[in-house]
């Protein structure tokens, strides 16, 4: 399995985020990817490659050009006001407010394209996010070219980023970019399976009215867990996409047996859909000791997860998402990949 990685992820290194009413050190930090890199390198899964560089147009297949133009210039607009600290949004267009007109003031622009105050924008955020998309696209190209699987070791994560919004530490939706690239390169049907503790609200929004990309997510119940406003079981798609979106919201503290029951149903649906390719939003904040999540998975479960993904026998791109028990994230990711590799032999 080829690993795609770039140390340009370190360009995005937020200082503080707003969490429960306080400014605290960011949970999403460069060390996350560093630990994963060390773990997969030690397991010797395969060569670790630098990403190719792709045109921004590949990102705009799933993100609004207006939004991408803002990300490209956001730091320059912020620093032009004399600020050197990270930017955090503080105002948002709620129900009844207009979103069709982009404000001239930076605070308005920033709020228009965001949905939380826990996702700082830094001097290197756009460069890191663009490289993350390049990593996902390189992994897709490798798998589309005939490889069984590849791992996009990228950060910041992406699954909370929607067509024209960022949040949840995410700016560009790498899983959606990869899924769309499979479609653009000949795949008729693609599945995105999100196993992160938090619902992939951005990915769902991007594909919600489409029947060519199925989205399935196993996550903490949004009635009590971030991102709160999407991820309920009755969200099944709209228009042509009706029936191609499936959420498995589980109560905080759910047993591993319940989690794997949900995975089993997701696997059944994937087999019925008969996709040409599979994208895994690989969050390991399902880990029992994760500081901001409340599931119970450990090493045996991650090995089992990898094996069950391999049993689908599909061209597969793994893309790194969440996981905030930083010292353990590398081992947890490596266990999933190990389970996949062992079962795929």
VENKA-V621541 format. One record per pair of residues at least 24 apart in sequence whose ideal C-beta (glycine too) atoms are under 6 Angstrom apart, sorted by the first residue. I is the first residue (numbers start at 0). GAP is how many residues later the second one is. Records with the same first field share a line. If there is no record, write none. Layout:
BEGIN
I = GAP, GAP
END
This chain:
BEGIN
0 = 44, 45, 148
1 = 44, 45, 47, 140, 148
2 = 37, 45, 148, 150
3 = 45, 47, 131, 134, 135, 148
4 = 32, 43, 148
5 = 44, 45, 125
7 = 120, 123
8 = 24, 119, 146
10 = 113, 116, 117
11 = 110, 112, 113, 116, 144
13 = 72, 106, 108
14 = 71
16 = 101, 103
17 = 99, 100
18 = 99
26 = 297
27 = 141
30 = 295
31 = 294, 297
32 = 122
34 = 294, 295
35 = 117, 293, 294, 297
37 = 292
38 = 291, 292, 295
39 = 294
42 = 291
44 = 292
50 = 83, 84, 87
51 = 86
52 = 81
53 = 80, 83
57 = 79
58 = 74, 113, 118
60 = 119
61 = 114, 115, 118, 144
62 = 100
63 = 99, 100
66 = 46, 97
69 = 43
70 = 55
71 = 54
73 = 47
74 = 48
76 = 29
85 = 34, 36
86 = 34
87 = 29, 32
88 = 25, 28
112 = 52
113 = 52, 53
114 = 50, 52
115 = 51
118 = 47, 48, 50
128 = 42, 43
131 = 42
132 = 39, 41, 44
135 = 38, 41, 42, 183
136 = 44
138 = 178
139 = 38, 41, 177
142 = 172, 174
143 = 41
148 = 167
149 = 167
150 = 167
151 = 167
152 = 167
153 = 166
156 = 164, 165
158 = 35, 41, 43, 44, 122, 162
159 = 41, 42
160 = 41
161 = 40, 43
162 = 43
167 = 59
172 = 29, 30
173 = 145
174 = 28, 104, 106, 144
175 = 27, 30
177 = 101, 139
178 = 34, 100
181 = 95
186 = 89, 90
187 = 88
188 = 86, 87
189 = 85, 87
190 = 79, 84, 87
191 = 87
192 = 87
193 = 87
195 = 85, 87, 125, 126
196 = 88, 89, 96, 98
197 = 28
198 = 28, 31, 32
199 = 81
200 = 26, 29
203 = 26
207 = 29, 30, 33, 37
208 = 29, 30, 32
209 = 31
210 = 29, 30, 33
213 = 30, 59
214 = 30
215 = 30, 50
216 = 30
217 = 30, 44
219 = 32
220 = 28, 30
223 = 28
251 = 42
252 = 41
255 = 40, 45
269 = 42
276 = 38
277 = 36, 38
278 = 38
279 = 38
280 = 38, 40
281 = 36, 38, 39
282 = 38, 39, 40
283 = 39, 45, 48, 49
284 = 37, 38, 39
286 = 38, 45
288 = 36
289 = 34, 35
290 = 33
291 = 32
298 = 36
301 = 30, 33, 34
302 = 32, 36
304 = 31
305 = 30, 33, 34
306 = 32, 36
308 = 31
309 = 30, 33, 34
END
